[in-house]
Amino acid sequence: MNRKTLIAVPTFNAETFLERTLRSALLPGNGADVRIVDNCSTDSTARIAGQYCEQYANIEYIRNDTNLGRIGNWNRCLELALGEKYDYLKFLFAGDELLPHCIEQMEQVFVARPAVGIISSAYMIRDADGRETVQRLLDKTQESDSVAALLHSALVSSWWASPTVYMVRTGCIGDIRFSPDFPWAADWKFAIDLAAASGSYWLAEPLSVFNMDSRRNFLAAGQSTESQLENCLMKFYSLSKIKQGLAPEDYETHYQHIREVCLTRLIRAREIPAILRQKLRDRWS
């Protein structure tokens, strides 16, 4: 077995999409151990996983004793990688795919740049009709220290996208975990915490596929008031992580900018309940 990288596949009732995910983990340049971490599925996930385990020695199936919830299962994957002493962890959500040489390229960056704790890349979005577009959060391959990466996270968007897109160095994780307090933005907060403790790296080549047909509720959830609120909180959280590294006047300028963006986006929205608007005013006014 390859103890360098673990590909963790958290899954729940994803029988329709699991095989394409596992096939992508077997593509050239993606040689790594694979753990299918089943959160008590009631469909044929166990049967499909068993077939792949019989055929491929690097794939193992683990079924949780109880359903840990979506974010709890992500943390279960973290514990497996840490407990089995892998150097790196790559999440691969059931339904999504790795492109050839994803693991190989990210491992090469980690080896060459010991200060980097999290690597992300461009990625492909494939809609339900099979149309593909490349999503690039940055314009070129680059390494970033904590201040630059978190400032981008605060003022623009997440530097790292989703766990299917990023890969982490387990030695930098420590006690960082996905927080169930943020059902929508738990992955963003995890990346912020890791980037605050290490360097970040971004590759311009697309290395994964984000399949929308396996995310039926994703778009609707992303437009909800609660999700938009969490996104705004992550912007403030990113800025708070680098407050000591900024001049006071720069921090205040950035803070006011984020405040205006979030007030415009949320407080003026008619659908937000009055009690939530008041909480926002109390926090950001």
Helices and strands as residue ranges (DSSP letters): E 5-11, H 18-24, E 33-38, H 45-55, E 59-63, H 70-83, E 88-91, E 97-98, H 102-112, E 116-121, E 123-126, E 132-135, E 142-144, H 146-155, E 167-169, G 170-172, H 186-197, E 199-203, E 208-211, G 212-214, H 218-222, H 225-241, G 243-245, H 248-262, I 263-267, H 274-284
